[in-house]
């Protein structure tokens, strides 16, 4: 099982930006997607964005172009660049690595958008 490390959360003012990282610690077998989810207080976890091994990306409709997902495979790292953040983006953000030979979740990182 590959351990997943997440970095980059924190407190940011409305309109600000953050970049989250999702790092696979060790050799990752086969091709895999990187998925981002979030869970706001009192709500169910929801899907945010995905990127596959061919760098094809998909986003939840509610993002309206504010977030960008990317990956750097030599570094075993995925990124979620978040811009124009709103208070309703406050949540714990989780990433997971998903493929035929892997399914590993990160521990989550908290993002708080508040003035």
VMD Tcl script that draws the C-alpha trace (Angstrom):
set ca {
  {0.00 0.00 0.00}
  {1.35 3.41 -0.97}
  {1.27 6.06 1.71}
  {-0.20 9.38 0.60}
  {0.94 12.65 2.16}
  {-0.98 15.90 1.78}
  {0.32 19.42 2.29}
  {-0.79 22.97 1.64}
  {-3.94 23.62 3.65}
  {-4.48 26.55 5.97}
  {-6.36 29.75 6.58}
  {-6.91 32.16 3.70}
  {-9.05 35.25 3.20}
  {-11.93 35.27 0.72}
  {-10.59 35.86 -2.77}
  {-7.25 34.32 -1.89}
  {-5.44 31.29 -3.26}
  {-3.93 28.06 -1.99}
  {-2.16 25.13 -3.60}
  {-2.66 21.68 -2.18}
  {-0.23 18.83 -2.83}
  {-0.83 15.08 -2.81}
  {2.35 13.03 -2.65}
  {2.63 9.28 -3.14}
  {5.40 7.99 -0.90}
  {7.08 5.13 -2.75}
  {6.77 3.37 -6.05}
  {3.27 3.55 -7.47}
  {2.29 0.55 -9.63}
  {0.66 1.07 -12.98}
  {-1.34 4.00 -14.29}
  {-3.58 5.83 -11.86}
  {-5.92 8.75 -11.54}
  {-5.52 11.46 -8.92}
  {-8.82 12.54 -7.42}
  {-9.63 15.39 -5.06}
  {-12.63 15.42 -2.74}
  {-13.74 17.71 0.05}
  {-15.94 17.47 3.08}
  {-17.38 20.59 4.62}
  {-18.55 20.65 8.24}
  {-21.83 18.82 8.58}
  {-21.90 17.75 4.93}
  {-21.10 14.64 2.94}
  {-17.82 14.25 1.11}
  {-18.06 15.53 -2.48}
  {-15.91 15.05 -5.52}
  {-13.95 18.11 -6.67}
  {-11.67 17.19 -9.57}
  {-9.75 14.36 -11.24}
  {-6.79 13.94 -13.55}
  {-5.85 10.70 -15.29}
  {-2.52 9.34 -16.49}
  {-3.03 11.06 -19.87}
  {-3.36 14.44 -18.11}
  {-7.07 14.63 -18.94}
  {-8.90 16.66 -16.32}
  {-12.46 16.80 -15.02}
  {-14.03 19.24 -12.57}
  {-17.16 19.51 -10.52}
  {-19.57 22.02 -12.05}
  {-19.75 24.14 -8.92}
  {-16.08 25.15 -9.25}
  {-16.75 27.37 -12.29}
  {-13.12 27.42 -13.34}
  {-11.64 28.54 -10.02}
  {-9.58 25.40 -9.36}
  {-6.92 23.69 -11.48}
  {-5.76 20.12 -11.04}
  {-2.37 18.96 -12.27}
  {0.21 16.24 -11.70}
  {3.97 15.73 -11.83}
  {4.51 12.02 -12.25}
  {8.31 11.95 -11.76}
  {7.60 13.44 -8.33}
  {4.58 11.19 -7.64}
  {2.70 14.40 -6.86}
  {-0.67 15.85 -7.69}
  {-1.71 19.44 -7.16}
  {-4.92 21.36 -6.67}
  {-4.52 25.06 -7.31}
  {-7.43 26.94 -5.75}
  {-8.13 30.56 -6.67}
  {-10.86 33.08 -5.83}
  {-11.62 31.12 -2.70}
  {-14.97 31.59 -1.01}
  {-16.12 30.87 2.55}
  {-18.15 27.96 1.16}
  {-14.89 26.32 0.02}
  {-14.05 25.74 3.67}
  {-13.61 21.99 4.08}
  {-11.18 19.17 4.63}
  {-9.71 18.29 1.25}
  {-8.75 14.70 0.51}
  {-6.85 13.23 -2.39}
  {-6.68 9.66 -3.53}
  {-4.65 7.70 -6.01}
  {-6.86 5.28 -7.92}
  {-5.90 2.69 -10.51}
  {-6.13 -1.02 -11.32}
  {-3.31 -1.73 -8.88}
  {-3.80 0.98 -6.30}
  {-6.34 2.80 -4.17}
  {-4.76 4.96 -1.51}
  {-6.25 7.93 0.33}
  {-4.48 10.86 1.89}
  {-5.28 11.91 5.46}
  {-6.88 15.17 4.40}
  {-5.84 18.78 4.81}
  {-8.02 21.52 6.23}
  {-8.78 24.66 4.23}
  {-10.50 27.54 5.99}
  {-11.64 30.58 4.03}
  {-12.46 33.40 6.38}
  {-11.81 37.08 6.94}
}
mol new
graphics top color blue
foreach p $ca { graphics top sphere $p radius 0.5 }
foreach p [lrange $ca 0 end-1] q [lrange $ca 1 end] { graphics top cylinder $p $q radius 0.2 }
display resetview
